[in-house]
Amino acid sequence: MRSSCLLLAAAAGAAVASVIPLDLEAEVFPRSLDNLAPSLPLNAFPTMQHVPFDDAKAKHDSWELNHTHTVTRRQSSPTSAEEAACSANPNVRFEWNDFSDSDRLAFMQAIQCLQSKPPTGEFPGATSGYEDLVALHQQYTPYIHNNAKFTIWHRYFLWTFEQVLRAECGFDRAFPWWDETLVAGNFHNQDLFTSPDYFGELPAAVNGNGVCVTTGAFAGLTCHIGPGSGDTPHCLSRAVDESLTAQCSASYVSLCQSYSDYAQYEQCIEDGPHGYGHDGIGAVMSDVAASPSDPIFWMHHSFIDHTYRIWQNADVSVRTTTVDGVDAEGDELTLDTLVYMGNIMPAVPISMLLNTEGGVNINGFTYCYRYNY
Ligand SMILES: [Cu+2]
């Protein structure tokens, strides 16, 4: 394991004490709104693909569903002792409405803190510790989208983000998730976007451009990674289309969850609610490569990971121990297929990531969480 992994592990031991100094916070936030980086036209962002609900439904009804699983345990799967220790005391991810005001503010401050940290230097173009993660996602984009690794890789990415907030910025609260099915078609009215303390406004496009975010915790943010595979500074912009966010619906999620086969579930959720949430929030969030530039990315992916965990819970012994489908090269996924996270976290086999309550140790952090519902 290389340098930054070790640094992260070392920092984890002292995580509780290393809160951002208040004077640094005052220096960086609020950001100036006088010289916003340009808002790029919407067609500058290479948008996600999405499949309309009726098409997904027709495909679902025509697909063969009696897939046969081979259940095998591997050495790198969680041990029963690890699982028992985790289930006795799992980290709980609370839905945003069940996440206290104090926890919400601590979460926003931890993200701001990471945005004020220097980059590791391992990701060209990244100007902060936060942008290291954006660049990581950008670099891996061809391998982690439009194939069966998508849900597993993004589960590990979101968990990595959580551990980085804890290790680098002293975040010591529970973690949130966002139930988009409650607000599908009406994202922009949610306090996530309307409160001055949270993610900032969610405006519609103006003249084919996204609108720079000038309210909330990320007002005036300049994104240095993206659009696409490039690095052109641009403002954090959004361009909501509620007809697209409407597809982040309970009915679309349950259509996907009705597949018994992982690869079919994965494709449905990736091209369905996942793609629609990205493209519905729009502009920076619609960028398949650099969308983590918009911090709402993490909330959207908490929703996607939640749907995955709920799908697993419907047949937990099989769905937390097996995998199928192929990667970007067309190779079959196995429990031993490695999932890479740059130098931020070690590469681990899929078998370690399937059960979020497996309790395995990854680089000094215990992989152990569940959702509050
Ligand atoms: Cu992604």
Boltz pocket constraint, residues with backbone or C-beta under 6 A from the ligand:
constraints:
  - pocket:
      binder: B
      contacts: [[A, 137], [A, 144], [A, 145], [A, 154], [A, 288]]
      max_distance: 6.0
